Amino acid sequence: MSITVHQFPCLSDNYGYLVRDDATGQTASIDTPDAKAILGELEKLGWKLTLILNTHWHADHAGGNEEIKAATGCQIVGPAEVERLSPVDRKVSGGDTVDLGQTRFQVIESGGHTLQHVAFHSAADHAAFVGDTLFALGCGRMFEGTAPQMWDSLQRLAALPDDTRVYCAHEYTASNARFALSVDQDPVLKTRTDEIFDKRSRDEWTVPTTIGAEKATNPFLRAPMLRPDLAPHEAFAAIRTAKDNFKG
């Protein structure tokens, strides 16, 4: 079993992902940030879309659902909250599985950014599509959920193998790096941020990342080490509040 991941930038800072099951040619779009861009990439690649896998309901993740389904006849799979924007053919939540040809995705509960946010993990391919829950050196804002909910979601993702490639939905890494340096002086972080700033100066992507890299340097996963005076979810909440107020 194997997949091919086609990544491309769209909107102002989103990434689109088309995932093809190599054995069968079945293809999924992870979220639908930009319908025209996604349909254009499908035409360029000659791939036929089978599924949309939505991580959550926000318009830059599910706003293209109806246009893409009308053009391709694909099925829409995602958490029930996606119905705020479009019909859902199959509703999923943490613990479910979704098959794309011979590729099986485990659905991981990852609420906090939105209440019913999910991630899609292919263990065989060492790949996780995490939407807006986990970013390179960051995590999503808590628009609907609570700090304990978001902390638990991050811990579920952190429990994946270190070599898991993490496909997050936005290129936020440079700004995340500036914040990380304001709260953590670990030399491993400094080495990583130097590499990030160098890449971004050349307009290169910093995504995907890996679970191992995030556990080593992401201040939101390192929160209990950065604030050992607090309970883990309280330490996370303190770091998240600091990021929300960060002006750097």
C-alpha positions in Angstrom: 0.0 0.0 0.0 1.2 3.5 -0.8 -0.2 7.0 -1.5 1.0 9.9 -3.5 0.4 13.3 -1.9 0.2 16.3 -4.3 0.5 19.5 -2.3 -0.1 23.0 -3.7 -0.5 26.5 -2.3 -3.9 28.3 -2.6 -5.8 31.2 -1.2 -3.4 33.5 0.8 -1.6 30.9 3.0 -3.5 27.6 2.6 -2.2 24.3 1.3 -4.3 22.0 -0.8 -3.7 18.3 -0.7 -4.8 15.7 -3.2 -4.1 12.2 -2.0 -4.0 9.3 -4.5 -4.2 5.6 -3.5 -1.5 4.2 -5.8 -3.1 0.7 -6.1 -6.5 1.9 -7.3 -6.1 5.5 -8.5 -8.8 6.6 -6.1 -8.2 10.2 -5.0 -9.2 12.4 -2.1 -9.1 16.1 -1.6 -8.2 16.9 2.0 -10.5 19.9 2.6 -11.6 22.2 -0.2 -10.1 25.6 0.4 -10.3 26.7 -3.2 -12.6 24.8 -5.6 -11.1 26.2 -8.8 -7.6 25.5 -7.8 -8.4 22.0 -6.7 -10.3 21.2 -9.9 -7.4 22.7 -11.9 -4.9 20.5 -10.2 -7.0 17.4 -10.8 -7.2 18.2 -14.5 -3.5 18.8 -14.7 -2.7 15.5 -13.0 -5.4 13.5 -14.8 -6.7 12.2 -11.4 -10.4 11.5 -10.8 -11.7 12.6 -7.4 -13.4 10.0 -5.3 -13.7 11.7 -1.8 -13.5 15.0 0.0 -12.2 14.5 3.5 -13.1 17.5 5.6 -11.3 18.2 8.8 -13.7 20.9 10.0 -16.4 23.3 8.9 -14.5 26.6 8.3 -15.0 28.1 4.8 -11.3 27.9 3.9 -11.6 24.1 4.5 -15.1 23.2 3.4 -16.2 26.2 1.3 -15.5 24.4 -2.0 -17.4 21.2 -1.2 -20.5 21.8 -3.3 -18.8 23.1 -6.4 -16.3 20.2 -6.4 -19.0 17.6 -5.8 -21.1 19.0 -8.6 -18.1 18.9 -11.0 -16.8 15.4 -10.0 -19.6 13.4 -8.3 -17.3 12.7 -5.3 -18.6 11.8 -1.9 -18.1 14.3 1.1 -16.9 12.8 4.3 -16.4 14.8 7.5 -17.6 15.7 10.9 -21.3 16.7 11.3 -20.4 20.3 11.8 -19.5 20.6 8.1 -23.2 20.6 7.4 -23.1 24.3 8.4 -21.6 24.8 4.9 -22.7 21.8 2.8 -24.4 18.4 2.9 -22.2 15.6 4.1 -22.6 12.1 2.6 -20.9 10.4 5.5 -20.4 11.8 9.0 -17.3 10.7 10.9 -15.8 11.3 14.3 -12.9 10.0 16.3 -12.4 6.2 16.1 -14.0 5.8 12.7 -12.1 4.6 9.6 -12.3 5.8 6.0 -11.1 3.8 3.1 -9.6 5.3 -0.1 -9.1 2.3 -2.3 -6.6 0.2 -0.4 -5.6 3.0 1.9 -7.2 3.2 5.3 -7.4 6.4 7.3 -8.1 6.4 11.0 -10.2 9.3 12.1 -8.7 11.1 15.1 -10.7 13.4 17.3 -9.0 16.7 17.3 -11.5 19.3 18.6 -10.5 22.6 20.0 -10.1 24.9 17.0 -13.7 23.8 16.3 -15.7 21.5 18.5 -15.8 18.5 16.1 -12.5 18.9 14.2 -10.9 15.7 13.1 -7.6 14.5 11.6 -7.0 11.7 9.1 -4.1 9.3 9.7 -2.8 6.6 7.4 -0.5 4.5 9.6 0.8 2.4 6.7 1.9 5.6 4.9 3.2 7.4 8.0 1.0 10.4 7.1 -1.5 12.6 9.1 -3.7 15.3 7.7 -4.4 17.5 10.6 -6.2 20.6 9.3 -5.9 23.5 11.8 -5.2 21.5 15.0 -1.4 21.2 14.8 0.9 23.5 12.8 4.7 23.5 12.3 5.7 25.1 15.6 2.1 26.0 16.4 -1.5 25.0 16.9 -4.8 26.4 16.0 -6.7 29.1 17.8 -9.5 27.8 20.1 -12.5 29.4 18.4 -15.0 27.0 19.8 -13.2 24.5 22.2 -11.5 24.7 25.5 -7.9 24.4 26.5 -8.3 20.9 28.0 -10.0 19.8 24.9 -7.3 21.2 22.6 -4.5 19.8 24.8 -6.1 16.4 24.7 -6.3 16.6 20.9 -2.7 17.6 20.6 -1.7 14.7 22.8 -3.5 12.3 20.6 -1.5 13.6 17.6 1.7 13.6 19.6 1.2 9.9 20.4 1.6 9.0 16.7 5.0 7.7 15.6 7.8 10.3 15.4 8.3 9.7 11.7 4.7 10.5 10.9 4.6 13.3 8.3 2.2 16.0 9.4 0.4 17.8 6.6 -1.1 21.0 8.2 -3.3 23.3 6.3 -1.5 26.7 6.4 2.0 28.2 5.9 2.2 29.9 9.3 5.6 28.6 10.3 7.7 31.8 10.2 5.3 33.7 12.5 5.0 30.6 14.7 8.8 30.4 14.9 9.1 34.1 16.0 6.7 33.3 18.9 8.4 30.1 19.8 11.7 31.9 20.2 10.0 34.4 22.6 9.0 31.6 25.1 11.7 28.9 24.6 15.4 29.2 24.4 16.2 25.6 23.6 19.2 25.4 21.2 17.4 22.7 19.1 14.6 25.2 18.5 17.1 27.9 17.5 18.6 25.6 14.9 15.2 24.7 13.5 14.0 28.4 13.3 17.2 29.4 11.5 16.4 26.7 8.9 12.8 27.9 8.7 13.7 31.6 8.2 16.2 30.6 5.5 13.6 28.5 3.7 10.9 31.2 3.8 13.4 33.8 2.6 13.5 31.7 -0.6 9.7 31.2 -0.5 10.1 27.5 0.1 7.5 25.4 2.0 8.0 24.3 5.6 5.2 21.8 5.4 5.0 18.9 5.9 6.6 18.6 9.3 6.9 15.5 11.5 5.6 14.5 14.8 9.1 14.0 16.1 10.1 17.6 15.1 7.1 19.0 16.7 7.5 17.1 20.0 11.1 18.4 20.1 10.5 22.1 19.3 6.8 23.1 19.3 6.1 25.3 22.3 2.5 24.1 22.6 3.5 20.4 22.9 6.4 21.5 25.2 4.1 23.6 27.4 4.5 21.5 30.5 8.3 21.8 30.3 8.1 25.6 29.7 5.6 26.1 32.5 6.3 23.3 35.1 4.5 25.3 37.7 1.2 24.6 36.1 -0.9 21.5 35.3 -0.3 20.4 31.6 -3.5 21.8 30.2 -3.0 25.0 32.2 0.5 25.3 30.9 -0.9 24.9 27.4 -3.5 27.5 28.0 -0.9 30.0 29.2 1.2 29.5 26.1 -1.8 29.7 23.8 -2.9 33.0 25.5 0.6 34.4 25.1 0.5 33.5 21.4 -2.9 35.1 21.0 -1.5 38.3 22.4 1.9 38.1 20.6 2.8 41.1 18.5 6.2 40.0 17.1 
